[in-house]
Amino acid sequence: MGISIDHLFGHPEHLGLVARWIYNEFWAGKAGYSVETFEDLLRQANEPDHIPLSLVAYVDGQPAGTVNLIQCDSQRRPNLFPWLAALVVVPVHRRKGVGSLLVRRLVSEAERLGFEELFLGTDIPSYYAAFGANIHERFEDNLCIMRIPLRAP
């Protein structure tokens, strides 16, 4: 199984697919959101040297997952930035290391851009602890905001 990761803007033919993944995984049925909402947001990830960034994993040349680096994923916490957002791996490729490679690459991209920390929201903190993330703020139902300290560039 060959896994590669690239910026979504280099593969515009997959923009709609990635938008559907994100919508279906996190936003389906929530008022004010549509696949088109995420297509518009993903189109903004059009350069490698600034936020937003959208990465896509390919397994044997086929799209298998995505992760994004965005300015902020919490309107109540604009002081926390940037954020790892919308990690999605296609079910058939889960538990094969695709998600881990996506997270590691996104961490590298954030470090390359000069950030000292990265935030994310999750209900599975144990997954992100493996990447050095610690709980920044905890809510009910195991939902929390985590912080990943980054190495200085």
PAZAPA-4460 file (N, C-alpha, C; in steps of 0.05 Angstrom, whole numbers, plus 32768, in hexadecimal, padded with zeros to 4 digits):
% residues 153
    n_x    n_y    n_z   ca_x   ca_y   ca_z    c_x    c_y    c_z   seq   type   mol
   8011   7FE9   8000   8000   8000   8000   8012   8019   8000     1      M     A
   8010   8029   7FEB   8020   8041   7FE9   800F   8059   7FF1     2      G     A
   8018   8068   8006   800A   807F   800F   801A   8098   8008     3      I     A
   800D   80AC   7FFD   8019   80C5   7FF7   8006   80DB   8001     4      S     A
   8012   80F3   8006   8002   8109   8010   800A   8122   7FFF     5      I     A
   7FF5   8131   7FF7   7FFA   8149   7FE7   7FE6   815E   7FEE     6      D     A
   7FEB   8176   7FE6   7FD8   818C   7FE9   7FC0   8188   7FD7     7      H     A
   7FA9   818D   7FE1   7F90   818B   7FD1   7F91   819D   7FB9     8      L     A
   7F9C   81B5   7FBB   7F9B   81C7   7FA4   7FA9   81BC   7F8C     9      F     A
   7FBB   81A9   7F90   7FC8   819C   7F79   7FB7   8187   7F6C    10      G     A
   7FA0   8181   7F77   7F8E   816D   7F6D   7F71   8177   7F6E    11      H     A
   7F6B   818C   7F5F   7F51   8198   7F61   7F3A   8185   7F59    12      P     A
   7F40   8170   7F4B   7F2B   815D   7F44   7F20   814F   7F5D    13      E     A
   7F2E   8150   7F74   7F25   8143   7F8C   7F18   8156   7FA0    14      H     A
   7F16   816F   7F99   7F0B   8183   7FAB   7EEF   817C   7FB4    15      L     A
   7EDD   8174   7FA2   7EC2   816D   7FA9   7EC1   8154   7FBB    16      G     A
   7ED1   8141   7FB5   7ED2   8128   7FC5   7EDB   812F   7FE2    17      L     A
   7EF0   813E   7FE5   7EFA   8145   8000   7EE4   8155   800F    18      V     A
   7ED7   8168   8001   7EC2   8177   800E   7EAB   8165   8017    19      A     A
   7EA4   8151   8008   7E90   813E   8010   7E99   812E   8028    20      R     A
   7EB2   8125   8029   7EBC   8117   8040   7EB8   8127   8059    21      W     A
   7EC1   8140   8058   7EC0   8152   8070   7EA3   8157   8078    22      I     A
   7E93   815D   8065   7E76   8162   806B   7E69   814A   8077    23      Y     A
   7E6D   8133   806B   7E60   811B   8075   7E6A   8112   8090    24      N     A
   7E84   8116   8095   7E8F   810D   80AF   7E88   811F   80C6    25      E     A
   7E87   813A   80C1   7E83   814C   80D7   7E6B   815E   80D6    26      F     A
   7E5F   8164   80BF   7E4C   8179   80BD   7E31   8171   80B1    27      W     A
   7E2D   8159   80A7   7E14   8151   809B   7DFD   8155   80AD    28      A     A
   7DE9   8162   80A3   7DD0   8167   80B2   7DD1   8180   80C4    29      G     A
   7DE8   818E   80C5   7DE9   81A6   80D5   7DE2   81BE   80C3    30      K     A
   7DD0   81CE   80CD   7DC6   81E5   80BE   7DDC   81F8   80B7    31      A     A
   7DDB   8202   809E   7DEE   8216   8095   7E07   820B   8088    32      G     A
   7E08   81F0   8086   7E20   81E4   807A   7E17   81D2   8063    33      Y     A
   7E29   81D1   804F   7E24   81BF   8037   7E3F   81B7   802C    34      S     A
   7E3E   81A4   801A   7E57   819C   800D   7E63   81B5   7FFF    35      V     A
   7E53   81C5   7FF4   7E5D   81DE   7FE6   7E6B   81F0   7FF9    36      E     A
   7E62   81F2   8012   7E6F   8202   8027   7E8C   81F9   8029    37      T     A
   7E91   81DF   802A   7EAC   81D5   802D   7EBC   81D6   8014    38      F     A
   7EAF   81D4   7FFD   7EBE   81D9   7FE4   7EC9   81F5   7FE3    39      E     A
   7EB8   8209   7FEB   7EC1   8224   7FEB   7ED9   8228   7FFF    40      D     A
   7ED7   821C   8016   7EED   821F   802A   7F06   8211   8020    41      L     A
   7F03   81FA   8014   7F1B   81EB   800A   7F28   81F9   7FF2    42      L     A
   7F19   8208   7FE3   7F25   8217   7FCD   7F38   822D   7FD7    43      R     A
   7F34   8235   7FEF   7F46   824A   7FFB   7F61   823E   8002    44      Q     A
   7F64   8224   8004   7F7D   8217   800A   7F8C   8213   7FEF    45      A     A
   7F95   822A   7FE4   7FA0   8229   7FC9   7FBE   822F   7FC7    46      N     A
   7FCC   8230   7FDD   7FE9   8235   7FDD   7FF5   8225   7FF4    47      E     A
   800E   821D   7FF2   801A   820D   8007   8026   821D   801E    48      P     A
   8027   8237   801B   8036   8247   802F   8024   8258   8041    49      D     A
   800A   8253   8042   7FF9   8261   8055   7FE0   8251   805B    50      H     A
   7FD4   8258   8071   7FBB   824B   8079   7FA4   8257   8068    51      I     A
   7F91   8247   8060   7F8C   822B   8066   7F9D   8219   8054    52      P     A
   7FA2   8201   805F   7FAF   81EC   8050   7F9D   81D4   8051    53      L     A
   7F9B   81C6   803B   7F8C   81AD   803A   7F9D   8197   802D    54      S     A
   7FA1   8182   803C   7FB1   816B   8033   7F9F   8153   802D    55      L     A
   7FA7   8144   8019   7F98   812C   8012   7FAC   8114   8012    56      V     A
   7FA4   80FE   801E   7FB3   80E6   801D   7FA9   80D5   8006    57      A     A
   7FBB   80C8   7FF8   7FB5   80B6   7FE2   7FC0   809A   7FE9    58      Y     A
   7FB0   8086   7FE6   7FB9   806A   7FE9   7FB8   805E   7FCD    59      V     A
   7FD0   8055   7FC5   7FD3   804A   7FAA   7FC6   805D   7F95    60      D     A
   7FCA   8077   7F98   7FC0   808B   7F85   7FA3   8094   7F88    61      G     A
   7F95   8087   7F9B   7F78   808E   7F9F   7F75   809F   7FB8    62      Q     A
   7F64   80B4   7FB8   7F60   80C4   7FCF   7F56   80B3   7FE7    63      P     A
   7F62   80B7   7FFE   7F5B   80A6   8015   7F56   80B6   802F    64      A     A
   7F5D   80CF   802F   7F59   80DF   8048   7F62   80FB   8045    65      G     A
   7F5B   810C   8058   7F62   8128   8058   7F67   8132   8074    66      T     A
   7F75   8149   8076   7F78   8158   808E   7F7D   8175   8086    67      V     A
   7F76   8188   8097   7F78   81A4   8090   7F85   81B4   80A6    68      N     A
   7F93   81C9   809E   7F9E   81DD   80B1   7F8F   81F7   80AC    69      L     A
   7F81   8200   80C1   7F71   8218   80BE   7F78   822C   80D4    70      I     A
   7F6F   8244   80D1   7F75   8259   80E4   7F69   8253   80FF    71      Q     A
   7F4F   824E   8100   7F41   8249   8119   7F28   8238   8115    72      C     A
   7F24   8226   8127   7F0D   8214   8125   7EFA   8218   813D    73      D     A
   7EFD   822E   814B   7EEC   8235   8162   7EE7   8253   8163    74      S     A
   7ECF   825B   815C   7EC8   8277   815C   7ECC   8283   8178    75      Q     A
   7EC9   8273   818D   7ECC   827D   81A8   7EE9   827F   81B1    76      R     A
   7EFB   8274   81A1   7F17   8274   81A8   7F29   827D   8191    77      R     A
   7F25   8296   8188   7F35   829F   8171   7F53   82A2   8178    78      P     A
   7F5A   82A2   8191   7F76   82A5   819A   7F85   828B   8196    79      N     A
   7F77   8274   8191   7F84   825B   818D   7F87   8256   816E    80      L     A
   7F9F   8254   8165   7FA4   8250   8149   7FC0   8246   8144    81      F     A
   7FC4   8238   812E   7FB1   822D   811B   7FA5   8213   8125    82      P     A
   7F93   8208   8115   7F85   81EF   811D   7F88   81DA   8108    83      W     A
   7F8C   81C1   8112   7F89   81A9   8102   7F6B   81A4   8101    84      L     A
   7F60   81A1   80E9   7F43   819E   80E6   7F3C   8189   80D1    85      A     A
   7F26   817C   80D6   7F19   816B   80C2   7F2C   8154   80B9    86      A     A
   7F36   8145   80CC   7F45   812D   80C5   7F30   8118   80BE    87      L     A
   7F31   810E   80A5   7F1E   80FA   809C   7F2E   80E5   808C    88      V     A
   7F2A   80CC   8093   7F35   80B6   8084   7F1E   80A5   807A    89      V     A
   7F1E   809E   8061   7F09   808D   8055   7F09   8073   8065    90      V     A
   7EF1   8069   806D   7EEF   8052   807E   7F00   803A   8075    91      P     A
   7F02   8034   805C   7F11   801C   8053   7F2F   801F   8059    92      V     A
   7F39   8038   805D   7F55   803D   8062   7F5B   8044   807F    93      H     A
   7F48   8042   8091   7F4D   8048   80AD   7F5D   8031   80B9    94      R     A
   7F6C   8039   80CE   7F7D   8026   80DD   7F94   801A   80CC    95      R     A
   7F9C   802A   80B8   7FB3   8022   80A7   7FC9   8037   80A7    96      K     A
   7FC7   804B   80B9   7FDC   805F   80BB   7FD7   8078   80AA    97      G     A
   7FC1   8079   809B   7FBC   8090   808A   7FB8   80A9   809B    98      V     A
   7FA7   80A7   80AF   7FA2   80BE   80C1   7FBB   80C8   80CF    99      G     A
   7FCB   80B6   80D8   7FE4   80BD   80E6   7FF7   80CC   80D3   100      S     A
   7FF9   80C2   80BB   800A   80D0   80A7   7FFF   80EC   80A1   101      L     A
   7FE5   80EF   809F   7FD9   8109   809A   7FDF   811C   80B1   102      L     A
   7FDB   8113   80C9   7FE1   8124   80E0   7FFE   812C   80E1   103      V     A
   8010   8119   80DE   802D   811F   80DF   8034   8133   80C9   104      R     A
   8029   8130   80B1   8030   8143   809B   8025   815E   80A2   105      R     A
   800C   8160   80AD   8001   817A   80B4   8011   8188   80CA   106      L     A
   801A   8178   80DD   802C   8183   80F2   8045   818E   80E5   107      V     A
   8051   8180   80D2   8069   8189   80C4   8063   81A3   80B5   108      S     A
   804C   81A4   80A8   8045   81BD   8099   8042   81D4   80AC   109      E     A
   8035   81D0   80C3   8032   81E6   80D7   804D   81EF   80E1   110      A     A
   805F   81DC   80E6   807A   81E4   80EF   8088   81F3   80D9   111      E     A
   8086   81EA   80C0   8093   81F8   80AA   8089   8214   80A7   112      R     A
   8070   8219   80AE   8065   8234   80AC   806C   8245   80C5   113      L     A
   807A   8239   80D8   8084   8249   80EF   8072   8249   8107   114      G     A
   805E   8239   8108   804C   8238   8120   8059   8229   8136   115      F     A
   8053   8231   814F   805E   8224   8167   804C   8210   8173   116      E     A
   8032   8211   816C   801E   81FF   8177   8007   81FC   8163   117      E     A
   7FF8   81E7   8168   7FE2   81E0   8156   7FCB   81D6   8168   118      L     A
   7FB3   81DE   8162   7F9C   81D6   8172   7F89   81C5   8162   119      F     A
   7F78   81B6   8170   7F64   81A5   8162   7F4E   819E   8176   120      L     A
   7F37   8199   816C   7F21   8190   817C   7F1C   8173   8176   121      G     A
   7F16   8163   818B   7F13   8146   8186   7F03   8139   819D   122      T     A
   7EF7   8123   8197   7EEB   8112   81AC   7EFB   80F8   81B0   123      D     A
   7F12   80F7   81A3   7F24   80E0   81A7   7F41   80EA   81AD   124      I     A
   7F44   80F6   81C5   7F5E   8102   81CC   7F75   80EE   81CC   125      P     A
   7F6F   80D5   81D2   7F85   80C1   81D3   7F92   80BE   81B7   126      S     A
   7F83   80C2   81A2   7F8F   80C0   8187   7FA4   80D5   8183   127      Y     A
   7F9E   80EE   818A   7FB0   8104   8186   7FC6   8106   819B   128      Y     A
   7FC3   80F9   81B1   7FD8   80F8   81C5   7FF1   80EB   81BA   129      A     A
   7FED   80D9   81A7   8004   80CB   819A   8015   80DE   818A   130      A     A
   800B   80F6   8184   801A   810A   8174   8024   8120   8187   131      F     A
   8023   811C   81A1   802C   812F   81B4   8018   8144   81BC   132      G     A
   7FFE   813F   81B5   7FE9   8152   81BD   7FE2   814E   81DA   133      A     A
   7FDC   8165   81E7   7FD2   8164   8202   7FB7   8173   8203   134      N     A
   7FA8   816D   8218   7F8D   817A   821A   7F91   8196   8223   135      I     A
   7F86   81A8   8213   7F86   81C5   8219   7F6D   81CD   8228   136      H     A
   7F56   81C1   8221   7F3C   81C7   822D   7F2A   81AE   8229   137      E     A
   7F1D   81A6   823E   7F0B   818E   823D   7EEE   8197   8240   138      R     A
   7EDD   818A   8231   7EC0   818E   8233   7EB2   8174   823A   139      F     A
   7E98   8174   823A   7E89   815B   823F   7E8C   8148   8228   140      E     A
   7E84   812F   822C   7E84   811A   8218   7E9F   8115   820B   141      D     A
   7EB5   8119   821B   7ED0   8113   8212   7ED9   8126   81FC   142      N     A
   7ECA   813B   81F5   7ED2   814F   81E2   7EE6   8162   81EE   143      L     A
   7EFC   8167   81E0   7F10   8179   81EA   7F1E   8188   81D4   144      C     A
   7F2C   819D   81DC   7F3E   81AB   81CB   7F5A   81A2   81D3   145      I     A
   7F6A   819A   81C0   7F85   8191   81C6   7F99   81A4   81B9   146      M     A
   7FB1   81A4   81C4   7FC7   81B5   81BA   7FDF   81A3   81B4   147      R     A
   7FEA   81A6   819C   8002   8198   8195   8019   81AC   8194   148      I     A
   802D   81AA   81A6   8044   81BC   81A4   8054   81B5   818B   149      P     A
   805E   81C9   817D   806E   81C4   8165   808B   81CD   816A   150      L     A
   809C   81C1   815A   80B8   81C9   815B   80BB   81E3   814B   151      R     A
   80CD   81F4   8156   80D3   820D   8148   80E0   8206   812D   152      A     A
   80DA   8216   8119   80E6   8211   80FE   8104   8215   80FE   153      P     A
***
